[in-house]
Amino acid sequence: MGIYTDEDKVYKSKEELEEIKKLGKKESYWQAFWELFKFAILALVIVIPIRVFIAQPFIVSGSSMVPTFENGEYLIVDEISYRLKDPARNDVIIFRYPNDTKKFFIKRIIGLPNETVDIKGGNVTIINEKNPDGFTLDQSYIKNNANNNMHCELKGDEYFVMGDNRSASSDSRYWGPVPKKLLVGKAFLRLLPIDKISILPGSLK
C-alpha cells in the first residue's frame, strides 16, 4: 500500500485521495451556489422596493409626445416626488389610463386641481383663484397644434393632461381629466437613445 500526498496532507490510498478531492469539489459547488443565492436575495431586497416604491422603467409608445419624446425611448419614472409634493403644471407624467388602468400613458400636465381649462382654436386659457380672468398658456414648445374647442372644470383631485403633439394625442380633451390616484410619477431620466440621455426630460424653461 502506497502513501499519497496532497500538499501537506497524507492519505493511505489513491482512492482515499480521489474521494477527498471529490468531496472538496462538492463543497466548493455548494459554497458557490450558496454565495450566489445570498447575492440574489440581497439584490431582490434592494431592487424590489426601488422598483415598487421609488422608480420604474417606462418605454414611450406612439407619437403623442413628439418632438419631446419619440417612440421607443426608455425612461425612468420618479415615483417618490408626488408623495412629497403636488404635481406642477408642465410636468411630464406617466399615469394609468382612466378608461383602462392596465394601460400607462405619458402626457404633460396642463390644468391643475380646481382650475378651469378653456380651449378655443387650440389656444389654452387657465382660470383659477389667482387668475379669475384667466391667462393664456405658453405653448411655444408645440410644433403641431390642433384646432380644438372645449371647456373643463377640474375637481380637487383632477389633472388635465395633453400630449405635446396636439394633433396626434389621445388625452384629456377626449376622455377627461386624470384623478390623482392614477398618477404613477414624473419622467425623471431618459436613458435611451444614448445621444439623448437627460435628467428631467421634457422640462420647460
N, C-alpha and C positions, 0 to 999 in steps of 0.2 A: 504494500500500500504506500503510495507516494504522499508527499506533502505539497500542498498547493497554496500559493500565497496571492493575495490581492492587496497591494500596497503594504501596510504594516500588519495585516491580519493573516492568520494561518488556518488552513482548513485541512481536514483529514482526507478528503477525496475531491476529485474533479467535479463529481456530481453535486456535492455539497456547495462547492464554489458557484456552479452554474445556478443552483436553486436560490442561493443568496442573491445573486445578480438579478434573477427574475423577480424576486420579492422586492428588491430595490427599485426596479423599473415600475412595478405595480404601484408602489408607494409614491413614486415620482409622478405617475399619471394622475393618481387620486389627488395629490397635493396641487398639481397644476389645475385640475378640474375644480377643486375647492377654491383656489385663488380666483379663477375665472368666475365662479358662481358668486363669490363675495363682491367682486367688481361689478357684476351685472346687477346685483341687488342694490349696491351703493348708487350706481348710475340711475336706476329706477327711482330710488328715494329722492335723488336730486332733480331728475328730469321731469318726472310726472307732476310734481307741484308747480314747476315752472310752466309746463305745458298747459296745465289746467287753470292755474290761478294768475300767472304773470304774463306770459306771452305765448303766441301760437302762430304758425305759418299760415299764409294765405296766398293763393295764386289768382291773379287777376284773370277774369274770363270775360271776353267780349270787348266792345269798343266804347262803352258808355262813358268812360273817363278819359278818352283820348282828347288832347295830346298829353295830358298829365301822366296817365298810366296806359301802357299798351297791353294787349292781350298776352298772357303768359308770364308777365312779370311776377317775381317772387318777393313777397313782403313778409315782414314780421310785425304782428299786431300787439300793441301795448294794451294789456287788459287791466292794468293797475290804476292808471291815471284817473279814469272816470269813477273810481271808488273813492278817490280823494277830492276831486273837484268836478264841477259840472262841465259838460262838453261846451265848446265855444263855437261861434259862427265861423264858417270856413274850414273847420276841422274836416279832414278826410277820415271817414269812419267805415268800419266793417260792422254789419248788423245782420240779424236774421230777417228774412223777407216776411213781412206781416201776414201775407196770404199763404205762406208755406215755410214754416220755421226751420225746415230741414235745409233750406237754401240760404246761402250767405251772399250779400250784396256789398259793393263798395260805392259810396257816394260822398258828396260834400254837404255839410250842414249849411242850410240857408236860413231857416227860421227856427227860433228858439221857443221854449215853452211860454205860453200866454201871449205870444205875439200874433199879429195878423200878417199874412203874406198875400200881397195883391200883385198879380201878374197881368200886364197889359202889353200885348205885342212883343212879348219876350222880356220886357223890362220889369224888374222886380222891385217892389216897394215894400219896405218893412215898417209896420206900425206897432209901436209898443208904448209902455208907460213913459219912457224917457222922450220918445218922439211921437207924440199923439197925432201930428200931422203927417208923419211918415218920412222916410228917407229912401232914396234910390240906391240900391245895392250896386257896388262897383263890380262889373262883370268883364273888365278889360282882359282877363285871362282866358276868356272864352273865344274860340275860333268859329264854332258852329252853333249859333243861337237858334231858337225856334220861336215861331210866332204864336205863342200860347196866350190864353186869357183865362184867369181863374182867380178865385178869392177863397182863402183858407184861414180859419181862426183856430189857432192851436190851443190845446188844453195844457194843464200844468205839468204834464209829463210827456209831451209830444214834441217831435222834431220834424221839420220839413226839410227833406233832402232832395238834391238834384245831381245828376251826372254832369261833368264838365262838357261833355259832348251832347249839348242840349237836344239836338235834332235826332239823336240815336240812343236816348236813355229812357228806360222804364223807371220812373221814380215817383215821388210824392204828387206830382201833377196828375198822375193816372190812378194810383191806388191809395193815396192818402198819406198821412203822417206816420212816423215810426215811434212807437212807445219806447220810453227809456229802457224798459226791462229787456228789450230786444237788442240793445246796443252791445256789441262784443268788445269793441275797443277802437283805438286810434291807430292809423298807419304810422308806425314808428321807424321802420327801417326797410329800405329797398335793397335786397341782396343780389338780385339778378334782373336784367343783364349786368355783368360786371362793370361795363363802362358807364352805368347809371346808378351805381351804388350811392346811396344818400340817406341821411338821417332826417326824419320828419318829411318824407317826400310829399309833394303837393302843397306844402305850406305856402301861404300867400304873404308877401312882404307888406 
